[in-house]
């Protein structure tokens, strides 16, 4: 169990580094103002007011902190029980209070960059702009100038569709650029490395002889009977009931639509995923076709020595081979309402955003350095990067 102590701002030691934990309304501001006053008024190693740095979160909190510290110094400068030397130190602090270093986090970073432009490699004139404004402008310019060879058309199409329009897409990417220092494990979308791997797989999956396309051809060119479909579904789910005539018709229509797409040269994981998990036959498939796909994964080639037709075994094998070729871009879990889910759309969205980020980031950084127009996140990152440099 961690050893904790109650902190008294008037008597507890305040040298060195310490961590104070306090809930809302427990007196954090009260403690800070008294710690500042102690540092100014103490007999040993007193500090001038401009040698004390106080950093808080909001402009309102910073203003309140300034008012309360100055008020406390004024009160203590008049208290008769304090020594003349101590009261003089408080009066000196009040006289020089305009030099006090009480900032928001962003205000402190801006002060550092503007006060030491040579050391921080910053322009002399700086302007703080709302986060995302410059990013959005550069992204809009980049997207407007895109050529076919710059970005995969399927990635762009899916990114547009998922975002719900160009402006929402720009905002999503801009937000990701402003908050690009996301802690490990906190990102919901695939990582940059995973997105790069996916983009490479998209290209390789389009090749005519790719394992994915060959597996799709085997599945969709087969003239599978209703008995094979029903036997596979019943065997996988331990049920005596299979699909009805209407459900089987929808499954057949889905298979025919996928075969038609493949016969027109549409190949690769993106259109294939859309065909498998969408409704290419426009028959309102619900979960009938996904039931068939899931059944093949449940059996995964094993049929418990039951007497199963060779056609059923071949159908299960063809589906399994295709879905395993799509890993890790599908998710399968037994006992779920949605046992089979396509992950290609979030991968496509992430891959497009990473491409946009890389394409815009360098010229955006050059523009910010040249003009001194920075967002809030830029201020923190630039100070942190500069402090972390070995020669700092």
C-alpha angles and dihedrals in degrees: 000000000000116000108235130182133199110251120226110190091206099050112014117102111263101186122114126005122326138170119221119193118198136158124227114292096016096115109271093148090045090054094047095050091051093047089053091049091049091053090052099043105038119114096227118063097343115192129224113239094251090057092064117084119202117183125185137165111253137037090239092053091048092051091048091048092053093049094047096046092048091047092050092049090051092051094048093047087064100042109115095206091066121086120259090246092053093048089049091054090053092049090050090051091052091049091052096037092117086072093054114129103226111143147150113251091259093043091054092050091048090051091051094050095045095043095050105031095155094048092046096039089237130147117254093239117055134178127195112221127183112271114267098020097104092036092055092048093051093044092051090052092047094050092047090055098045118131128202092257094051100068133013108261093222091053091051094045092051093045090053092047096047094047093049096233144355097277093051090047091053091049092050093051092042091052089052091052094049091049097038095136094077113164116249111273094020097092114097096192121067118286122257090258092050090049091052091050090050093050089052091049091051090059096045093046091061094063112110094235098041116134089241095055093043090052091049091051092052092051100042099039092056117101095220118191125230089245091058091050094047095045091052093050094045094047094049095048099037090237131137091210122079132180122311123239093265093049092047090051090054091050091050091049090050092051091048092050091051090048090050091053092049092049089057092056097258104149142151135074097284101058090032092055091048090052096046097046099030132061107262093165091050092225099127095253096184104184100325097105092039088053088059093049092047092048091059091052092048092055093035090186097315121110103171093247092291119150101263126167118252088238091059090049090049092049092050091047093049092051093045093050091050095048093045088053088057094055131149088025095071129057123215128185129163120230093029129125086233104033094173123043130173115230096185096099096058088044090051092047091049093045092053092047092050091050090050091046093052093044095051103031100077097047090042091054090049090051092050092048091049097046101030089228106142138169126225095265090050091059094055094042094049094050091046092048092048094049091048093055112108095236093051 
